[in-house]
Amino acid sequence: MTFHSEHKMDFSLNSDQLAIQEAAREFALGEVEPIVDEIDEAQRFPREVMMKAGELGFLGVIFPEELGGAGLGYVEYVLVITELSKVDPSVGISVAAHNSLCSNHIYKFGDEEQRRRWLGPLARGEKIGAWSLTEPGAGSDAAGTRTRARKVDGGWILDGAKTFTTHGSVGDICVVFAVSDPDGRRHHNISAFVLEKGMEGFRPGKKENKLGIRASDTAEVVMENCFVPDDHLLGEAGEGFIQALQILDGGRISIAALGLGTAIGAYETARAYACERQQFGRRIADFQAISFALAEMATRIAASEILTLNAALVMDRGDPVTRLAAEAKLHTGETAVFCSERGVQIHGGYGLIKDYRAEKYYRDAKICTIGEGTSEIQRMVIARSLLKGR
């Protein structure tokens, strides 16, 4: 497979990457597929699946082996998330948020002691990670955070609430952002803290009843006079928002992988149905309207795959990736929505019935144009990069 971008590179999967892809595919089909409908209907977070994923290294893909991770890169990580999401985007997004948000923030900005304390249990699946940035009044405008951190002897007192936190009610370790200097410069007045389950004054709030990705836990987290020791501050005080922007580059590649897997799952389901369904004496795949829809789906998926793996490769090389990550996330999220909608249409009336997987992909896909920055925000990021200095 060849990828083309402003970086002029050729890229193909090596034997180790193909083996990781196959391992993720076997895990998804063997451990996730049998329970997809049950956990979706019950909105049950499959902790047992996450623990098995941890045993295989899927919860620490991008972290060094000495810290409990698998010692691999973002290309391998994208392959894992894509394979999981083809079967169940709920599991895909849970593994993605655990890796690229909570764990990655600790890895990138924690000191050696913090890394050793928290990354091992996270990478092994012994602890579930959460990352709390969004608030009811601070979504796309994340710098509008209202949660406060007040300095006291030996630590900080946090008060506030976060919303839309993946693993908010099931997480054990949570990175939380709070304004630590109310009079400080915008973007340089927010700090990041690690909060642990059981801390006094720290608790989950309302668990959300969602349209899609229903087995992935999404909930509020609440801090009420919560004391957080100084050694739970990540990096320098006041630099939490700047840290978050860097973390979101990787997070957008994660959601691109989620969208890619969702789109492929919707396409493969629709293609199989179109080849089996008979109308007017022949299979519906032989009608031009259906075949053209499948062709459009496949083409958009191919472009999304190129963008997503290219962004992952650039991330692994350590080159600037903000624009590429936004492009991958934007295109792939929109592709997931397109393919899942076409998939329902190809199924006709059966596309609305839960006996067929098409309706689930349709529900699950929408998060890909919202999470880690909406499609509109991605366009802003891309445009800002294109027009910089002009």
C-alpha positions as CSV (number, residue, x, y, z in Angstrom):
1,M,0.0,0.0,0.0
2,T,1.4,3.4,-1.0
3,F,0.6,6.7,0.8
4,H,1.1,10.1,-0.6
5,S,1.1,13.4,1.3
6,E,3.1,16.6,1.6
7,H,5.8,14.4,3.2
8,K,6.2,12.4,-0.1
9,M,6.5,8.9,1.5
10,D,5.8,5.3,0.5
11,F,4.5,3.1,3.2
12,S,3.5,-0.5,3.6
13,L,2.8,-2.7,6.6
14,N,5.7,-4.9,7.7
15,S,5.4,-8.5,8.9
16,D,5.2,-7.5,12.6
17,Q,2.5,-4.9,11.9
18,L,0.5,-7.5,9.9
19,A,0.8,-9.9,12.9
20,I,-0.5,-7.3,15.3
21,Q,-3.4,-6.5,13.0
22,E,-4.3,-10.2,12.8
23,A,-4.0,-10.6,16.6
24,A,-6.4,-7.6,17.1
25,R,-8.8,-9.1,14.5
26,E,-8.8,-12.5,16.2
27,F,-9.4,-10.8,19.6
28,A,-12.3,-8.7,18.2
29,L,-14.0,-11.7,16.6
30,G,-13.3,-14.1,19.5
31,E,-13.9,-11.9,22.6
32,V,-16.0,-8.9,21.4
33,E,-18.3,-10.2,18.7
34,P,-20.1,-12.7,20.9
35,I,-21.2,-10.0,23.3
36,V,-21.7,-6.9,21.0
37,D,-25.5,-7.0,21.1
38,E,-25.8,-7.7,24.8
39,I,-23.5,-5.0,26.0
40,D,-25.0,-2.5,23.6
41,E,-28.5,-3.2,24.8
42,A,-27.6,-3.2,28.5
43,Q,-25.2,-0.2,28.1
44,R,-22.7,-2.4,30.0
45,F,-19.0,-1.5,30.1
46,P,-17.2,-4.8,29.3
47,R,-14.4,-4.6,31.9
48,E,-13.6,-8.3,31.3
49,V,-12.8,-7.5,27.7
50,M,-10.7,-4.6,28.7
51,M,-8.7,-6.8,31.1
52,K,-8.0,-9.3,28.3
53,A,-7.1,-6.4,26.0
54,G,-4.6,-5.3,28.6
55,E,-3.1,-8.8,28.8
56,L,-2.5,-8.7,25.0
57,G,-0.8,-5.2,25.2
58,F,-3.6,-3.4,23.6
59,L,-4.0,-0.9,26.5
60,G,-0.4,0.2,26.4
61,V,0.4,0.0,22.7
62,I,2.3,3.2,22.5
63,F,4.3,3.1,25.7
64,P,7.8,1.6,26.4
65,E,8.0,-1.9,27.7
66,E,9.9,-0.8,30.8
67,L,6.7,1.1,31.8
68,G,4.5,-1.8,31.2
69,G,3.6,-1.0,27.6
70,A,4.0,-2.9,24.3
71,G,6.7,-0.6,23.0
72,L,5.0,-0.1,19.7
73,G,4.0,3.0,17.7
74,Y,0.9,4.8,16.4
75,V,0.8,2.8,13.2
76,E,0.3,-0.4,15.3
77,Y,-2.1,1.4,17.5
78,V,-4.2,2.5,14.6
79,L,-4.3,-1.1,13.4
80,V,-5.6,-2.3,16.8
81,I,-8.3,0.4,17.1
82,T,-9.5,-0.1,13.6
83,E,-9.9,-3.9,14.0
84,L,-11.7,-3.5,17.3
85,S,-14.0,-0.8,15.8
86,K,-14.9,-2.9,12.8
87,V,-16.6,-5.3,15.3
88,D,-17.7,-2.9,18.0
89,P,-16.9,0.9,18.0
90,S,-17.8,1.0,21.7
91,V,-14.8,-1.2,22.5
92,G,-12.7,0.7,20.0
93,I,-13.4,4.1,21.6
94,S,-12.8,2.7,25.1
95,V,-9.4,1.3,24.2
96,A,-8.6,4.5,22.3
97,A,-9.5,6.9,25.1
98,H,-7.6,4.8,27.6
99,N,-4.5,4.8,25.5
100,S,-4.3,8.2,23.8
101,L,-5.9,10.4,26.4
102,C,-5.4,9.4,30.0
103,S,-2.4,7.1,29.7
104,N,-0.7,9.2,27.1
105,H,-1.1,12.4,29.1
106,I,0.7,10.8,32.1
107,Y,3.4,9.4,29.8
108,K,4.1,12.7,28.0
109,F,3.9,15.1,30.9
110,G,4.3,13.1,34.1
111,D,7.7,12.8,35.8
112,E,9.4,9.4,36.2
113,E,7.8,8.6,39.5
114,Q,4.3,9.4,38.2
115,R,4.9,7.3,35.1
116,R,6.0,4.3,37.1
117,R,3.2,4.7,39.6
118,W,0.3,4.9,37.1
119,L,1.3,3.7,33.6
120,G,2.0,0.0,34.5
121,P,-1.5,-0.7,36.0
122,L,-3.1,1.2,33.1
123,A,-1.2,-0.6,30.4
124,R,-1.9,-4.0,31.9
125,G,-5.7,-3.2,32.2
126,E,-5.6,-3.4,36.0
127,K,-6.8,0.2,36.1
128,I,-9.1,2.0,33.7
129,G,-8.2,5.5,32.6
130,A,-10.3,8.6,32.1
131,W,-9.6,12.1,30.8
132,S,-11.8,15.0,31.8
133,L,-11.6,18.2,29.8
134,T,-15.1,19.0,28.6
135,E,-17.6,20.8,30.8
136,P,-21.3,21.7,30.2
137,G,-20.2,25.3,29.3
138,A,-16.8,24.5,27.9
139,G,-17.0,22.1,24.9
140,S,-15.3,23.3,21.7
141,D,-14.1,26.3,23.8
142,A,-12.2,24.1,26.2
143,A,-10.2,27.1,27.5
144,G,-13.5,28.3,29.1
145,T,-13.1,25.7,31.9
146,R,-14.8,26.7,35.1
147,T,-13.5,23.9,37.4
148,R,-11.2,25.5,40.0
149,A,-8.0,24.4,41.7
150,R,-7.1,26.4,44.8
151,K,-3.5,26.0,46.1
152,V,-3.2,24.9,49.8
153,D,-0.4,23.4,51.8
154,G,0.8,20.2,50.2
155,G,-1.6,20.3,47.3
156,W,-4.7,21.7,45.7
157,I,-8.4,21.8,46.4
158,L,-10.5,21.1,43.3
159,D,-14.2,22.1,42.9
160,G,-16.2,21.7,39.7
161,A,-17.7,19.1,37.4
162,K,-16.8,17.6,34.0
163,T,-19.1,16.1,31.4
164,F,-18.8,13.6,28.5
165,T,-15.9,11.8,30.2
166,T,-15.2,8.4,28.7
167,H,-15.0,6.0,31.7
168,G,-16.3,8.6,34.0
169,S,-18.2,6.2,36.2
170,V,-15.9,3.1,35.8
171,G,-12.5,4.8,35.7
172,D,-9.8,4.3,38.3
173,I,-7.4,7.0,37.3
174,C,-8.6,10.3,35.8
175,V,-6.7,13.2,34.4
176,V,-8.7,16.4,35.3
177,F,-8.2,19.9,34.1
178,A,-8.9,22.9,36.3
179,V,-8.2,26.6,36.4
180,S,-5.4,27.1,38.8
181,D,-4.8,30.8,38.2
182,P,-8.1,32.7,37.7
183,D,-6.2,35.9,36.9
184,G,-3.7,34.3,34.6
185,R,-3.4,34.5,30.9
186,R,-5.9,32.6,28.9
187,H,-4.5,29.2,27.8
188,H,-1.8,29.5,30.5
189,N,-4.0,29.4,33.6
190,I,-5.2,25.7,33.5
191,S,-3.5,22.8,35.2
192,A,-3.8,19.0,34.8
193,F,-4.1,16.7,37.8
194,V,-4.3,13.0,38.3
195,L,-7.3,12.0,40.4
196,E,-7.8,8.4,41.7
197,K,-10.9,6.5,42.5
198,G,-11.6,6.7,46.2
199,M,-10.3,10.2,46.7
200,E,-12.5,12.1,49.2
201,G,-14.7,14.6,47.3
202,F,-14.1,12.9,43.9
203,R,-17.0,10.9,42.5
204,P,-18.9,10.0,39.2
205,G,-22.0,12.0,38.4
206,K,-24.7,11.2,35.9
207,K,-24.0,8.3,33.5
208,E,-25.2,9.4,30.0
209,N,-27.8,7.5,28.1
210,K,-26.4,7.7,24.6
211,L,-27.5,7.3,20.9
212,G,-24.5,5.1,20.1
213,I,-21.3,3.5,21.5
214,R,-23.6,2.6,24.4
215,A,-21.2,0.0,25.9
216,S,-18.5,2.7,26.3
217,D,-19.1,4.4,29.6
218,T,-19.7,8.1,29.4
219,A,-20.4,10.1,32.5
220,E,-19.9,13.3,34.5
221,V,-17.2,13.5,37.1
222,V,-17.6,15.7,40.1
223,M,-15.0,17.4,42.4
224,E,-16.4,18.8,45.7
225,N,-13.7,20.2,48.0
226,C,-11.4,17.4,46.7
227,F,-7.8,17.6,48.0
228,V,-5.2,16.6,45.4
229,P,-1.6,16.2,46.6
230,D,1.2,18.2,44.9
231,D,2.6,15.0,43.4
232,H,-0.6,14.5,41.4
233,L,0.1,17.7,39.3
234,L,1.2,16.8,35.8
235,G,3.9,19.1,34.4
236,E,4.0,22.7,35.3
237,A,1.1,24.6,36.9
238,G,-0.8,26.6,34.3
239,E,0.3,24.5,31.3
240,G,-2.5,22.0,31.3
241,F,-4.4,23.5,28.3
242,I,-1.2,23.5,26.2
243,Q,-0.6,19.9,27.2
244,A,-4.2,19.1,26.2
245,L,-3.7,20.4,22.7
246,Q,-0.7,18.1,22.2
247,I,-2.7,15.1,23.5
248,L,-5.5,15.9,21.2
249,D,-3.3,15.4,18.2
250,G,-3.0,11.7,19.1
251,G,-6.6,11.6,20.2
252,R,-7.7,12.7,16.7
253,I,-5.7,9.9,15.1
254,S,-7.5,7.6,17.6
255,I,-10.9,8.8,16.4
256,A,-9.8,8.6,12.8
257,A,-9.0,4.9,13.5
258,L,-12.3,4.5,15.2
259,G,-14.1,6.0,12.2
260,L,-12.1,3.9,9.8
261,G,-13.1,0.7,11.6
262,T,-16.7,1.8,11.8
263,A,-16.8,2.6,8.1
264,I,-15.3,-0.7,7.2
265,G,-17.7,-2.6,9.4
266,A,-20.7,-0.8,7.9
267,Y,-19.4,-1.4,4.4
268,E,-18.6,-5.1,4.8
269,T,-22.0,-5.6,6.4
270,A,-23.8,-3.8,3.5
271,R,-21.8,-5.6,0.9
272,A,-22.6,-9.0,2.4
273,Y,-26.3,-8.2,2.6
274,A,-26.4,-6.8,-1.0
275,C,-24.8,-10.0,-2.3
276,E,-27.4,-12.2,-0.5
277,R,-30.6,-10.2,-0.8
278,Q,-32.7,-11.0,-3.9
279,Q,-35.2,-8.7,-5.5
280,F,-36.7,-8.8,-9.0
281,G,-35.0,-12.2,-9.6
282,R,-31.5,-11.2,-8.9
283,R,-29.2,-10.0,-6.0
284,I,-29.5,-6.3,-5.2
285,A,-25.7,-5.9,-5.6
286,D,-26.2,-6.2,-9.3
287,F,-28.4,-3.1,-9.5
288,Q,-26.4,0.0,-10.5
289,A,-27.8,2.1,-7.6
290,I,-26.5,-0.4,-5.0
291,S,-23.2,-1.2,-6.7
292,F,-22.4,2.6,-7.1
293,A,-23.2,3.1,-3.4
294,L,-20.7,0.3,-2.5
295,A,-18.1,1.8,-4.9
296,E,-18.4,5.2,-3.2
297,M,-18.2,3.7,0.2
298,A,-15.0,1.7,-0.7
299,T,-13.4,4.7,-2.3
300,R,-14.0,6.9,0.8
301,I,-12.7,4.2,3.0
302,A,-9.5,3.9,0.9
303,A,-8.8,7.6,1.2
304,S,-9.5,7.5,5.0
305,E,-7.1,4.7,5.4
306,I,-4.4,6.6,3.7
307,L,-4.9,9.7,5.7
308,T,-5.1,7.8,9.0
309,L,-2.1,5.6,8.6
310,N,-0.1,8.5,7.2
311,A,-0.9,10.6,10.2
312,A,0.1,7.7,12.5
313,L,3.4,7.3,10.6
314,V,4.2,11.1,10.9
315,M,3.4,10.9,14.6
316,D,5.8,8.0,15.0
317,R,8.5,10.0,13.2
318,G,8.1,12.9,15.6
319,D,7.2,15.4,12.9
320,P,4.5,18.0,13.3
321,V,1.1,16.3,12.9
322,T,-1.6,18.7,14.0
323,R,-2.9,19.3,10.5
324,L,-2.6,15.7,9.3
325,A,-4.4,14.5,12.4
326,A,-7.2,17.0,11.9
327,E,-7.5,16.0,8.2
328,A,-7.5,12.3,9.1
329,K,-10.1,12.8,11.8
330,L,-12.3,15.0,9.6
331,H,-12.3,12.8,6.5
332,T,-12.6,9.5,8.4
333,G,-15.4,10.7,10.7
334,E,-17.4,12.0,7.8
335,T,-16.7,8.7,5.9
336,A,-18.0,6.7,8.9
337,V,-21.3,8.6,8.9
338,F,-21.6,8.3,5.1
339,C,-20.9,4.6,5.0
340,S,-23.2,3.7,7.9
341,E,-26.1,5.7,6.4
342,R,-25.6,4.1,3.0
343,G,-25.4,0.7,4.8
344,V,-28.8,1.3,6.4
345,Q,-30.3,2.3,3.0
346,I,-28.9,-0.8,1.3
347,H,-30.6,-2.9,4.0
348,G,-33.9,-1.1,3.4
349,G,-36.4,-1.8,6.1
350,Y,-34.1,-4.4,7.7
351,G,-31.6,-1.5,8.3
352,L,-33.8,-0.3,11.1
353,I,-34.0,-3.7,12.8
354,K,-31.6,-4.7,15.6
355,D,-31.3,-8.2,14.2
356,Y,-29.0,-6.6,11.6
357,R,-25.8,-4.8,12.6
358,A,-26.4,-1.9,10.1
359,E,-28.5,0.1,12.5
360,K,-25.8,-0.1,15.2
361,Y,-23.1,1.2,12.9
362,Y,-25.4,4.0,12.0
363,R,-25.8,5.0,15.7
364,D,-22.2,4.5,16.6
365,A,-20.8,6.4,13.7
366,K,-22.0,9.9,14.7
367,I,-19.5,10.2,17.6
368,C,-16.7,10.3,15.0
369,T,-17.7,13.8,13.8
370,I,-18.1,15.1,17.4
371,G,-15.5,13.6,19.8
372,E,-12.0,15.0,20.1
373,G,-13.2,18.1,18.3
374,T,-16.2,18.4,16.0
375,S,-15.8,18.4,12.2
376,E,-16.2,22.2,12.3
377,I,-13.3,22.5,14.8
378,Q,-11.1,20.2,12.5
379,R,-11.8,22.5,9.6
380,M,-10.7,25.5,11.7
381,V,-7.5,23.7,12.6
382,I,-6.8,22.8,9.0
383,A,-7.6,26.3,7.7
384,R,-5.5,27.9,10.3
385,S,-2.5,25.7,9.3
386,L,-3.1,26.5,5.6
387,L,-3.4,30.2,6.1
388,K,-0.6,30.7,8.7
389,G,1.6,33.6,7.7
390,R,-0.5,34.6,4.7
